Amino acid sequence: MTDSARPDAYDGVDDGNFALATVAGLAAAALGAILWAVFVYLTHMELGLVAIALGALVGIAIQRTGRGSDMKFRLLGGACAALGWGLGMVLSALALLAEEAGQSFLDVVARVGLGTGITLAAQTSEAIDLLFLAIAVWEGYKLSSRQH
């Protein structure tokens, strides 16, 4: 079977579903951020590799559901990866606070709220976190559209 006969081959027409890709990208970003926070809560460690995996998760989700090859799918992948990274940083900061306080994660989130989590994440972030953000965005960008 030649490339042009395959149903998923690039034929110059972008037949992707951008709306579905957007939903999938946002869902993957949220799921990745939650899994990141669970990892931090259970292991008491922050690993930048989890942020990279989040970017890959977002990119693959967008590519598999949207099945588009246009640049907008790549930009969506990068944006959703960045959003997931930010949410992951906030939830991870709250997970570490919960661990330090000896309380459940949900109790800490209910008590301090996401606004305090954002402040806490900003205060505890380091320069290396920006490197992992950049790699996560690149992964989301790179993996989110069909190759042609």
N, C-alpha and C positions, 0 to 999 in steps of 0.2 A: 504494500500500500504506500503510495507516494505521500509526501507531506501535504500536497494540495487536496488529496482525497480524504485526509483525516478530518473529522468534524471539528477538532479544536485547533486546526492549523490557522495561522494568521493569514487573512485574505485581504488585508488593507482596509477592512471595514471594522470599526470598533463596535462589536455587538454585545459588549459587557453590560452588566446590570449594576450601575453605580449606586443606586439606592440600596440594594441588597448588600453591596460591598461596604457601604457606610455603616449599616446596622451591624454587619459582621465585624468590621474593624473596631467599632465602639465596644461591642460585646467582648471581643478578644482583649482589648485594652483593659476593660474592667476586670475580666477574669484573670488576666495576667497579673494585674496589680493586687488582686485579692490573694492569688497563689503566692506572690512575692511576700506579702505581709504574713501569711500563714507560715511560710518557710522561715522568716525572721523570728516569728513568735516561737516556733518549735525548736529551732536550732540556736537561737540567741546570737546569730551571726548575720551580717549583711554581706552579700556577695554581688559584685557588679555583674557577674555572668548571668544572674537572674534577669537583670535589665535587658541584656542582649537577647536572652531567650524570649522575653516579652516582645521585643521588636520583631523577632522572627515569627512568633505566634500571630501577631497582628498582620504581618505581611502575607503569611500563608493563608490566613482566614480571608483576607481581602481577595487574594488571587483565586482561591478555590471557589468562593461564592460569586464574586463579581465577574470573573473570567474576562476581564478587559485588558486591553493593551495600550490604552491611551495614557498620556502623562498624568491625567487627573487621578488615576488609580494609584500611581506612585506617590503623588503628593498626599493623597488621603492616607496611604500607608505610613508615611513619615509623620504626618500630623497625629494620627491615632497612636502611633508608638510614643510620641512625645507626651501626649495626654496620659497614656498608660504609665509612662515613666514618672510623671508628676504625681499621679494618684498612688503609684507604688511607693514613692518616697514618703508621701504623707502617711499612708497606712503602715509602712514599715516603722516610721518614727513613733506612731501610736502603739505599734506592737512592742517596740523596745520599752516605751514608757510603761506599758501594762506589765511587762516582764519585771522591770525594776520595782514597780509598785506592788507586785505580787497579786495583781488583780486580773480578771479576765479581760480580754481584748474589747469585747462589747461593752463592758462596764466602763472602761476608760473612754471609749468613743462616745458613749452616752453622757459621761460626766464632763469631758473637756471639749468635745465637738470637733468638727473638721477644721474650723478656723484656727483653733489652737494647734491642730495637727500641721497645718500649712506653715504656721510660724515656727513650730518646732522643727519641721523638716528643713526649712530655710536656715535656721540657726545651726543645725547639726550637719549640714551638707559640707562636703569638702570638694576641692578642685577636681579630684579624680571622678567624682560623680558626674561632672560635665562631660568627661570623656566617655563614660558609659551611656550618657544621654545621647551623645553624638553617634555612637555605634548602634544603639537601639534604633534611632531615627534612620540611620543608613540601612539597617536590616529591614525595617518596615517599608522603606522606600524601594529597596532593591527587590524584595520578594513579592511585592503586591501586584505586579502586572505580569501578564503572560509574556513570555519571551518570544521574539519574532526574528 
